[in-house]
Amino acid sequence: MALNDSTTNDQALLDAQRELWHHTFGYMKSMALKAALDLRIADAIHHHGGAATLPQIATRVALEPSKVPCLQRLMRVLTVTGVFTVLGHQPADDNGDGDEHVAAYGLTPASRLLVGSPSVSPFLALMLDTSFVSPFFGLGTWLQQGKLPPDQSLFEMAHGKKPWDLATRDPAFGSLFNEGMAADSGFIMDIVVRECADVFRRVGSLVDVAGGLGGAAQAISKAFPDVKCSVLDLPHIVADAPAGTDVKYIAGDMFQSIPAGNAIFLKEGYTTKRRGREGNNTGYGGWSRAT
Ligand SMILES: C[S@@+](CC[C@H](N)C(=O)[O-])C[C@H]1O[C@@H](n2cnc3c(N)ncnc32)[C@H](O)[C@@H]1O
């Protein structure tokens, strides 16, 4: 049957609506991942040897029994988005309800990163925490605010403080923040020291600028004991730094001065730009040779 103009236009309207709905409900994917982290579904599957049925997952995550059908829907989102995988189906005849069911769920390369060590879960938990997600509700307002107060990030507009300063006022957020950043360093630095070994071997001393509790510097120091590693961070962060390691911790403000070293290292900075200078106030990463 040939489509008439009206059908073509209606299809175009439906396609346009679908496009908007796709973006409107896009947050469901990240919230489904957050629920998987909260419930530790990856651990539940791992606990069952990498393949777990829906009832096994439900039991392991202490699901309220009436919510099992909801868990099934959650698992559908998480398998469609590649977090978990479906390991075969149970034929319809084997079920009381006459529907085909997933026989078992398995881990994917993505969800394998959520179990064991190093696990990226603490970093994802930080990024999906209300404290980081809720500021985005004010994105439009933030964009209208111009430069007053100067250099205020979206996070600061919502919370009145930068993340690392909020950590001092709110110990629970502090733990979430520090564990999240440490988990990210733990994961990525294993790869960096393997892949960039030639770079580190040519360096005598290195300063990890805004290095937090020094997860990255610790990894470099461990892999390359000949590299003298220091971490520069704000005094209240350095106050919590681990003692008795080969890494030297220096309290200071990177906008005032940076200790001497052959190289400076920057990772996952989430810092506001210096007043009066153009910069990036969402993040930076990388490393560079000191002059
Ligand atoms: C997102 S964290 C990154 C920590 C670490 N580089 C990592 O990847 O785990 C940003 C760090 O920058 C530090 N920071 C912010 N402003 C700073 C400044 N002016 N001088 C030194 N450190 C600063 C914060 O205290 C915080 O530890």
Ligand as a Chemical Component Dictionary entry (heavy atoms), coordinates in Angstrom:
data_LIG
# 
_chem_comp.id                   LIG 
_chem_comp.type                 NON-POLYMER 
_chem_comp.pdbx_formal_charge   0 
_chem_comp.three_letter_code    LIG 
# 
loop_
_chem_comp_atom.comp_id 
_chem_comp_atom.atom_id 
_chem_comp_atom.alt_atom_id 
_chem_comp_atom.type_symbol 
_chem_comp_atom.charge 
_chem_comp_atom.model_Cartn_x 
_chem_comp_atom.model_Cartn_y 
_chem_comp_atom.model_Cartn_z 
_chem_comp_atom.pdbx_ordinal 
LIG C1  C1  C 0  39.058 15.800 41.044 1  
LIG S1  S1  S 1  40.283 15.816 42.292 2  
LIG C2  C2  C 0  41.561 14.929 41.456 3  
LIG C3  C3  C 0  42.490 14.259 42.421 4  
LIG C4  C4  C 0  43.549 13.384 41.742 5  
LIG N1  N1  N 0  44.323 14.109 40.741 6  
LIG C5  C5  C 0  42.925 12.156 41.130 7  
LIG O1  O1  O 0  42.842 12.062 39.908 8  
LIG O2  O2  O -1 42.494 11.278 41.886 9  
LIG C6  C6  C 0  40.865 17.487 42.152 10 
LIG C7  C7  C 0  41.921 17.830 43.194 11 
LIG O3  O3  O 0  42.375 19.154 42.949 12 
LIG C8  C8  C 0  42.700 19.714 44.209 13 
LIG N2  N2  N 0  42.798 21.178 44.056 14 
LIG C9  C9  C 0  41.802 22.025 43.716 15 
LIG N3  N3  N 0  42.252 23.282 43.686 16 
LIG C10 C10 C 0  43.589 23.227 43.984 17 
LIG C11 C11 C 0  44.612 24.205 44.100 18 
LIG N4  N4  N 0  44.351 25.499 43.895 19 
LIG N5  N5  N 0  45.853 23.793 44.396 20 
LIG C12 C12 C 0  46.138 22.499 44.622 21 
LIG N6  N6  N 0  45.197 21.510 44.528 22 
LIG C13 C13 C 0  43.942 21.878 44.221 23 
LIG C14 C14 C 0  41.568 19.241 45.083 24 
LIG O4  O4  O 0  41.832 19.361 46.469 25 
LIG C15 C15 C 0  41.404 17.806 44.615 26 
LIG O5  O5  O 0  42.178 16.912 45.386 27 
# 
loop_
_chem_comp_bond.comp_id 
_chem_comp_bond.atom_id_1 
_chem_comp_bond.atom_id_2 
_chem_comp_bond.value_order 
_chem_comp_bond.pdbx_ordinal 
LIG C1  S1  SING 1  
LIG S1  C2  SING 2  
LIG S1  C6  SING 3  
LIG C2  C3  SING 4  
LIG C3  C4  SING 5  
LIG C4  N1  SING 6  
LIG C4  C5  SING 7  
LIG C5  O1  DOUB 8  
LIG C5  O2  SING 9  
LIG C6  C7  SING 10 
LIG C7  O3  SING 11 
LIG C7  C15 SING 12 
LIG O3  C8  SING 13 
LIG C8  N2  SING 14 
LIG C8  C14 SING 15 
LIG N2  C9  SING 16 
LIG N2  C13 SING 17 
LIG C9  N3  DOUB 18 
LIG N3  C10 SING 19 
LIG C10 C11 SING 20 
LIG C10 C13 DOUB 21 
LIG C11 N4  SING 22 
LIG C11 N5  DOUB 23 
LIG N5  C12 SING 24 
LIG C12 N6  DOUB 25 
LIG N6  C13 SING 26 
LIG C14 O4  SING 27 
LIG C14 C15 SING 28 
LIG C15 O5  SING 29 
# 
